[in-house]
C-alpha cells in the first residue's frame, strides 16, 4: 500500500465518522 492510498483511506474513514457524528447531533437536535 502506497502512502497516498493510506492517506486516502484515513481521510475517507475520518469523513465517514465525522458524517455519522453530525447525523447523530442533527437527530438529537430535531428530537428536542
C-alpha positions as a Markdown table, in Angstrom:
| # | Residue | x | y | z |
|---|---|---|---|---|
| 1 | Unk | 0.0 | 0.0 | 0.0 |
| 2 | Unk | 1.4 | 3.4 | -1.0 |
| 3 | Unk | 1.4 | 6.3 | 1.3 |
| 4 | Unk | -1.1 | 8.1 | -0.9 |
| 5 | Unk | -3.5 | 5.2 | -0.7 |
| 6 | Unk | -3.1 | 5.0 | 3.0 |
| 7 | Unk | -3.8 | 8.8 | 3.4 |
| 8 | Unk | -6.9 | 8.5 | 1.3 |
| 9 | Unk | -8.2 | 5.6 | 3.4 |
| 10 | Unk | -7.6 | 7.6 | 6.6 |
| 11 | Unk | -9.4 | 10.6 | 5.1 |
| 12 | Unk | -12.4 | 8.6 | 4.0 |
| 13 | Unk | -12.7 | 6.9 | 7.4 |
| 14 | Unk | -12.4 | 10.3 | 9.2 |
| 15 | Unk | -15.1 | 11.8 | 6.9 |
| 16 | Unk | -17.3 | 8.8 | 7.4 |
| 17 | Unk | -17.0 | 9.1 | 11.2 |
| 18 | Unk | -17.5 | 12.9 | 11.2 |
| 19 | Unk | -20.6 | 12.4 | 9.0 |
| 20 | Unk | -22.1 | 9.9 | 11.4 |
| 21 | Unk | -21.4 | 12.2 | 14.4 |
| 22 | Unk | -23.0 | 15.1 | 12.6 |
| 23 | Unk | -26.1 | 12.9 | 11.8 |
| 24 | Unk | -26.4 | 11.9 | 15.4 |
| 25 | Unk | -26.2 | 15.6 | 16.5 |
| 26 | Unk | -28.8 | 16.6 | 14.0 |
| 27 | Unk | -31.0 | 13.8 | 15.0 |
| 28 | Unk | -30.8 | 14.8 | 18.7 |
| 29 | Unk | -31.4 | 18.4 | 17.8 |
| 30 | Unk | -34.5 | 17.6 | 15.8 |
| 31 | Unk | -36.0 | 15.5 | 18.6 |
| 32 | Unk | -35.6 | 18.1 | 21.4 |
